[in-house]
Amino acid sequence: MKTQKKDLSQFSTNYNFYPETRLLITIKSFDLKAIRERYLKNRNKKSNRTGSVNRRETAIGGIAEVTLHQGKLKNLQILTRLPEPRGIDSVPGLTAFSSENKVYLLSNDQIETIENPWFSYIHTTDIEKPGGNHLLVSSSGFDCIFEYDVEKKNKTFEWFAWENGFNQGMDPKTGDNLFLTRNKGEAQQYKKEGNKYIYIQDPANQVLPTAQRAAFINSVVYDPTDPNAIIATFFHEGAVYKIDRQSGQAKKLLDGLINPHGGMKLTDGPLMGTSTKGGEVVLQDTKGQTRYDFSDIPGKPEFLSDFEWIQNSIVTREGNILAVDSNRNAFVIFHPEKEWIDFIPYDANWAIQDLVPSGLAKSEKKQMMGLTDQ
């Protein structure tokens, strides 16, 4: 497959190519410094797997609404504070967002929750479009995916990586493989064969640190071109997969990413993935790949060296790509064809996780601001 790389530092700076843009963002933590220190410390583990090794204390983050306008943020408003909110999605009349191990639904001026003992370190929520009748949830902590009926709040689909060919985690201290299972009989077989394994029998009270997980599915979205498929990113493998909801089979669509977030299929055909640690946004279509490289953009602190951190990216209605650069503490928006770019700085203490266009009405914002769960 033909691959070309485009250096974003060579794009022309311009703040007139995009309209005023209102966003909802999740801020996983208001202490980005602490997260950076953990990531840098874990870079040299024997297993070379990124992520926490032990259970850590949950941070308090928040959901905010911001407006991007000619290189600046305006109308900044923190709407609520929650334990580690990561995923968010919004359509007219419905907003879904996560907080560690539960999902909130804001609709009809009320907030309801969806809970499941297998919810752990939820990373994304994705509302079915059009219609908004169903919701996808990526439970990254246990390598699984769920779909719920929004109105009835009942589960309509589930997919566990461990039961679909992805059941090997890793001991980050030794580098040894670990088999992961929620099946008692399977656990007994692993024990009999002398294999290292982890048996999750009480998900509400057990935890798998990041480095031990198998797939680490940190994003899942509907495939707008195939109603029977969903698109998921596998953090540890560095790949984007298409999962058939009927057969459960997963087909790799894009690889060569490093700790990716935000894999998605665009409505006009291309696939997009954010290579978080690789410092790239990758677009792939039938003609090949284009990799948009952030690494030479100025503004990164010297102590971060070659460490890149592009947390996530989306495509705007106008066809621009909007990314969160956590090392340069800026939203980076660029036009991939016209090669225009702009940088909108944000608070250096914010660990921004996800972003979507905001259409919240005043009454919905007021409802969210009344939410307390700390």
N, C-alpha and C positions, 0 to 999 in steps of 0.2 A: 504494500500500500504506500502511495506517495505521501510523504510528510514534509511540511514546510514549517519553519519557525519564524515568528514575527516578534521582534524586540520592541516591547511597549515603550522603552525609553526613547525610541526614535520616532514615536508618534508626535504629532503637532498638538501642543496644549491649546485648548479652546473651551470656553465655557458657554458658548452660544449654540452648540449643536444638540442639546437636549433640553426639553421643557422642564418647568418646575415639577419636581417629582416628590410626592408624599409617600413615605414608607412606614410600615410597621416593622420593628426590629426586636429580636430577642437578645438580651444581654445576659449571658450565662453567669457572669460574675462581674462585680465592680472592682475586682482586684486582679487585673491582667498580669501584674508583676509576679504574683505568686504562681499563676499558671505557667508563665514563661520559665520560671525557675524549675518547676517540676519537669517540663518538657526537656529542658536542657540537661537536667540531671539524668533523665532516663535515656538519653541518646546513646550512652555507652554500656547498656545492659548486655549481658552475654548473648541473649536471644536476638538482640537488635530489633526488637519490636517496640514501637512507639506506644506509650500509654502507661497508666498507673499500674503498679504491682500490688499494692495493698489498698484496702478500703480507706477512703479519705473522708474528711468531714464535708458535708454538703454546703455549698456556698449559696448566698442569697444574691439573686440577680433580678432582672426586671424586664418589662416590656415597655417600649417607648415608641412614640410617633415623632418622626423628623421629616423635614422638607429639605431637599437638595435644590439649591438655587444659585446659579452662576458661581460655582466654586465654594459655596458656603452652606452651612446648616442654618436653618431658621425654624421657628415655631417648635422647638424641641420641648417635648412633654413626656415625662415618665408616667405611664398610666397605672402601673402596679408593680409590686415587688413580690417575687416568688422564689422558692428553692429551685435554682438552676433551670430556668426556662430555656429551651433550645428550639423546638420546632414551632412554626407558626404558618398558617395559611388563612386567606380571607377572600370571600366572595360577597357580593351584596346580600346582606341579611344574615350572614353566618361567618364567624371567625373561630378557628380552632387553634389552640396553643397547648403546649405541654409544660409540665413542671415535674421534672425528675421521673416520677412513677405514676402520674395521672394526666388525663387530658381534659381540658376545659372547652366547653362549647358555649359561645356567646351568640344568642339568637333571640329575636323577639323581646329584646330588653331584659333577658334573664340569662344567668350563667348556670350551666349544668356540668356535671363531671362524668367521665367514663373511667372506670378502674378495672384492673385485671391483675391477679397475682403475678403474671408473667411480664407486666410492665416494669422495665428497669432501664434507667438512663435513656429515656425516650429522646430520640434525636430529631425526628421530623413528624409532622402531621400534614397530610395532603388531602384536600377536598376534591371529590369527584366533580369534573366539569364536562358538560354543563349540568345544571340541576342541583348540585350540592347535596345529593341524597345519601352519599356514602363517604366514609373517611378512612384513609390508610394511616397506619401508625407503625413506625419503626422502633421496636424495642431492642435497642442496641446491646443492652446488658445481657440479654440471653439469646442473641442471634436469631430473632424472630420478627415476623410481620403479622399485623392484624388488620382486618377491615371491619368497620361497624356501620350499621344503619343509623343515620344521624337522628331520625325521628324516634325510632324504637329503642335506640341505644343497645341493640343486641349485636353480637358478633356474627358476621356473615362469611368470614374467611380467616384462616390462619396458615402460616407457613413457617416451619422451624428448619433452619439451616442444618441442624444436627441430624434431621431425618430425611434430608434430601441431598446427601453427598458431601456435606461440609461439617464434619464432626470432630476435626482435630484442632484443638487449641494448643497452647504451648506454655511450658513452665518458663517464665522469664528469667528465673535465677540460674537454671541449668541449660536451657535451650532444648530440653526434652519435649517430645510430643505428649499431649494429654488428650484422651478421648473424652468427649462431652456427651452426656445423655440425661434424659429425664425419665428413662425407662428402667425400672428395677431389674428386670430380667437381663437387659443389656449390660447393666452395671455389674451384675453377678458374673456374666460371661467374661467381661474385661478382667475382673478380679481373678477368675479361674485361669485365664491365659497369662496372667502376670503383667498385664498392661497397666500403665498409669492412666488414671481416669478421674473425672469429677462427676458425681451423680447429684443432680439438682432435683431434690424431692420436695423441698419447701421453698419455692421461689420468693415468697413474701419475706423470708428471713435469711435467705442465702444471697450471695453476691459473687459475680465474676468480674474481677478487675479487668480493665481494658486489655492488658497484655496477654491474658489467658483466653480470651475469646477466640472463636474459630473464624467466623466471617467478619464479625463486627459490622453489621449492616447499619451504617449511620445515616442513610437516607433512602426513602422509598417513595415513588410517585407513580401515578397512573400513566400508562403509555397512551398519548392522545391519538396514536395511529392504529392501535390494536386494543379493543375493549376487553380482550381476554388476557392481557399482559400487564405486568407492572415492571418498573425499572428500579433497580437497587444498586447502591454502591457498596462494595466490600472493601473496607478500610485496610485491613492487613494485607490482602492480596494486591490491592491497587488496581481494582477493576470495576467495571460497570456491567451488570448482568440484566438480562431480560428473563423474567420468570413467568412461565405459563401457569395460569391459575388453575387450570383443569388437571394437568398432569403433574404439576409441581416441579417440572424440569427447569433448570437454569442454564441459559445460554450466554456465554461471554460475548459482549459486544465491543468493549473497549478496555484495553489494558495499558500497561506502561505508565500508570499513574502512581503517585506516592501519597499514601494516606488520603485518598480522595473524599470529597464531600460533594453533594449536589449533582449527582448524575441524573440526566433527564433527556427525554426525546422531545424535540421541538415539533410543533404542528406541521411545519413545512418539510420535515424529514430528517434534518441533521441530529446527531447525538452530541450532547455537551457534558463534559465532566470537569470538575475542579480538582486539579492535582495540588492538594493543599501544601504538602511539604516540598513538592517539586516546583512550586511557584509558577504554575501555568494554568490557564484555562484552555481546554482542548475542544475543538469542534471537529466532528468527523461526519463525512457523508460518503456517497458512493465514489466520489472522485479521490478521496484521501483525507488526510488529517491536516489541520492547522493548529499549531501550538503557540499561544500568546504568552510570551515570557515576561514575567515581572522582575526577574532577578537583578537587572541593571537599573531599575528605577531608583533614584536617590531617595533619601529620607529614612533609611533603615539604620537603627543604632549599630555602631561598630561592634559591640560585644556579641551581636547575633550572627556575625560572620556570614557563612553561607546558608544559614538557617532561614528558609522561607516559610510563610504561613498565610496562604490565601484561603480564608476560612470557607467561603462559599461564593457563588455567583448566580445571577439570574439574567434573563434576557428581557429587556423592557419592551413595551408596546411599539416603540419606534425602531426596534432592532438593535439598540445599543446593548452592550454587555456591562453589567454593574456588579462589581466584586467588592468583597470586604478584605482589605489587606491589614491583618492584625499586627504585623511588624511595623508598618508605617502609620498605623492608626488613622487610616483614611479609607473612604469609599473611593474606588477607582472606576470611572465610567469611561468606556471607549467605544468608538464605532469601528467594527472590524474591517470594513471595506475602505472607508474614507480615511482611516488612520488618524482620527482625532481622539484626544484623551483629556480628561480632567481629573483632579484630585480634590476630594472634599474631606478635610480633617475632622476627626471626632475626638471625644474625650479619651485621653491616653490610658485611663483606668478601665475602660470598657472592653470586655471580652465578648464581642458581638458574634452571635452564632448563626442567625437566620434573618432573612429579610424578604418582604413581599410588599407589593403596592398596597397602600392603605385606602380603604373606602369607608372607614368607620364614621357613622353619624355621631352627632354630639351626645345623643342619649346613650349610644353604645359605649362611648368613651367614659361617660359618667358611670355607667354600670361597671366597667372594668376597674375604674379607679376606686370603687367601693369594695373590690375583692381584696381580702386579706387572708394569706395562708403562709405564715412564716413560722 
